[in-house]
Amino acid sequence: KRLGKACFFLRSLREICKHFPVLQLSVQLKNLSSLQTNLPIFKLKESCVRRRYSDFEWLKNELERDSKIVVPPLPGKALKRQLPFRGDEGIFEESFIEERRQGLEQFINKIAGHPLAQNERCLHMFLQEETIDRNYVPGKVRQ
Protein backbone atom coordinates (compact mmCIF):
# COMPACT_ATOMS: atom_id res chain seq x y z
CA LYS A 1 0.00 0.00 0.00
CA ARG A 2 1.17 3.53 -0.60
CA LEU A 3 1.46 5.98 2.25
CA GLY A 4 2.53 9.27 0.73
CA LYS A 5 5.89 8.58 -0.92
CA ALA A 6 6.59 5.65 1.37
CA CYS A 7 5.95 2.16 0.17
CA PHE A 8 4.60 -0.28 2.75
CA PHE A 9 3.74 -3.93 2.20
CA LEU A 10 2.52 -6.35 4.82
CA ARG A 11 0.87 -9.67 4.30
CA SER A 12 -0.04 -12.59 6.48
CA LEU A 13 0.57 -16.09 5.19
CA ARG A 14 -0.95 -19.08 6.91
CA GLU A 15 1.01 -22.07 7.96
CA ILE A 16 -0.97 -24.99 9.30
CA CYS A 17 0.79 -27.37 11.62
CA LYS A 18 -1.19 -30.51 12.35
CA HIS A 19 -0.42 -32.41 15.51
CA PHE A 20 -1.90 -35.79 16.29
CA PRO A 21 -1.37 -36.37 20.03
CA VAL A 22 -2.79 -39.57 21.46
CA LEU A 23 -5.80 -38.01 23.15
CA GLN A 24 -6.45 -34.82 21.25
CA LEU A 25 -6.35 -33.53 17.70
CA SER A 26 -5.37 -29.90 17.38
CA VAL A 27 -4.54 -27.64 14.50
CA GLN A 28 -2.45 -24.60 15.21
CA LEU A 29 -2.94 -21.72 12.84
CA LYS A 30 0.17 -19.62 12.79
CA ASN A 31 0.41 -16.48 10.75
CA LEU A 32 3.67 -15.58 9.15
CA SER A 33 3.77 -11.81 8.83
CA SER A 34 6.26 -10.36 6.42
CA LEU A 35 7.02 -6.66 6.23
CA GLN A 36 8.79 -4.66 3.58
CA THR A 37 8.89 -0.92 4.04
CA ASN A 38 10.90 2.20 3.34
CA LEU A 39 9.21 4.11 6.14
CA PRO A 40 12.00 5.57 8.28
CA ILE A 41 10.12 4.87 11.54
CA PHE A 42 10.80 1.11 11.21
CA LYS A 43 14.35 0.08 12.11
CA LEU A 44 14.23 -3.00 9.87
CA LYS A 45 13.32 -2.58 6.23
CA GLU A 46 12.37 -6.26 5.98
CA SER A 47 11.18 -8.62 8.68
CA CYS A 48 9.40 -11.94 8.99
CA VAL A 49 7.78 -13.07 12.25
CA ARG A 50 5.39 -15.84 13.30
CA ARG A 51 2.30 -14.79 15.21
CA ARG A 52 -0.63 -16.66 16.76
CA TYR A 53 -4.16 -15.32 17.01
CA SER A 54 -3.53 -14.51 20.68
CA ASP A 55 -0.65 -12.24 19.60
CA PHE A 56 -3.05 -10.28 17.39
CA GLU A 57 -5.39 -10.01 20.40
CA TRP A 58 -2.49 -8.73 22.50
CA LEU A 59 -1.63 -6.07 19.90
CA LYS A 60 -5.25 -4.94 19.67
CA ASN A 61 -5.53 -4.66 23.46
CA GLU A 62 -2.25 -2.74 23.73
CA LEU A 63 -3.27 -0.25 21.04
CA GLU A 64 -6.71 0.27 22.59
CA ARG A 65 -5.14 0.87 25.99
CA ASP A 66 -2.25 3.13 25.04
CA SER A 67 -3.13 4.98 21.85
CA LYS A 68 -5.72 7.39 20.60
CA ILE A 69 -6.53 5.49 17.41
CA VAL A 70 -9.69 3.55 16.68
CA VAL A 71 -8.55 -0.06 16.47
CA PRO A 72 -10.43 -2.21 13.94
CA PRO A 73 -12.02 -5.47 15.10
CA LEU A 74 -10.30 -8.82 14.73
CA PRO A 75 -11.96 -11.62 12.82
CA GLY A 76 -13.78 -14.21 14.93
CA LYS A 77 -11.66 -16.57 16.99
CA ALA A 78 -13.62 -19.65 15.91
CA LEU A 79 -16.42 -20.34 13.52
CA LYS A 80 -19.40 -21.25 15.67
CA ARG A 81 -21.27 -24.19 14.26
CA GLN A 82 -24.88 -25.13 14.87
CA LEU A 83 -24.01 -28.82 14.66
CA PRO A 84 -24.00 -30.34 18.17
CA PHE A 85 -21.78 -33.28 17.19
CA ARG A 86 -18.88 -31.08 16.11
CA GLY A 87 -16.45 -30.34 18.89
CA ASP A 88 -13.94 -28.44 16.75
CA GLU A 89 -16.20 -25.42 15.99
CA GLY A 90 -15.20 -25.65 12.33
CA ILE A 91 -11.60 -24.53 12.86
CA PHE A 92 -10.28 -27.32 10.64
CA GLU A 93 -12.20 -26.17 7.59
CA GLU A 94 -10.16 -24.55 4.83
CA SER A 95 -12.80 -21.87 4.26
CA PHE A 96 -12.64 -20.79 7.92
CA ILE A 97 -8.84 -20.73 7.91
CA GLU A 98 -8.72 -18.62 4.74
CA GLU A 99 -11.45 -16.25 5.95
CA ARG A 100 -9.63 -15.67 9.22
CA ARG A 101 -6.29 -15.21 7.44
CA GLN A 102 -7.85 -12.52 5.26
CA GLY A 103 -9.38 -10.84 8.31
CA LEU A 104 -6.05 -10.81 10.15
CA GLU A 105 -4.34 -9.45 7.05
CA GLN A 106 -6.87 -6.61 6.80
CA PHE A 107 -6.50 -5.89 10.51
CA ILE A 108 -2.71 -5.65 10.44
CA ASN A 109 -2.66 -3.60 7.23
CA LYS A 110 -5.08 -1.05 8.73
CA ILE A 111 -3.04 -0.82 11.92
CA ALA A 112 0.39 -0.73 10.29
CA GLY A 113 -0.77 1.86 7.77
CA HIS A 114 -2.05 4.26 10.43
CA PRO A 115 0.40 7.15 11.05
CA LEU A 116 -0.27 7.27 14.81
CA ALA A 117 -0.03 3.49 15.24
CA GLN A 118 3.33 3.51 13.44
CA ASN A 119 4.80 5.30 16.46
CA GLU A 120 3.65 2.69 18.98
CA ARG A 121 6.34 0.45 20.49
CA CYS A 122 3.93 -2.52 20.65
CA LEU A 123 3.40 -2.42 16.86
CA HIS A 124 7.14 -2.38 16.21
CA MET A 125 7.63 -5.34 18.54
CA PHE A 126 4.73 -7.21 16.91
CA LEU A 127 6.06 -6.66 13.39
CA GLN A 128 9.81 -6.87 13.89
CA GLU A 129 10.75 -8.80 17.02
CA GLU A 130 10.94 -12.59 17.00
CA THR A 131 9.24 -12.80 20.38
CA ILE A 132 6.80 -10.45 22.06
CA ASP A 133 7.89 -9.20 25.47
CA ARG A 134 4.56 -8.86 27.24
CA ASN A 135 6.34 -7.05 30.10
CA TYR A 136 7.60 -4.27 27.83
CA VAL A 137 7.21 -0.62 28.76
CA PRO A 138 4.53 0.92 26.50
CA GLY A 139 5.46 4.08 24.68
CA LYS A 140 6.38 5.73 21.44
CA VAL A 141 9.22 4.81 19.12
CA ARG A 142 11.83 7.47 18.53
CA GLN A 143 13.03 8.11 15.00
Summary of the structure (lengths in Angstrom):
residues: 143
radius of gyration: 16.6
end to end distance: 21.5
largest distance: 54.1
contacts: 357
relative contact order: 0.20
helix: 31%
strand: 25%
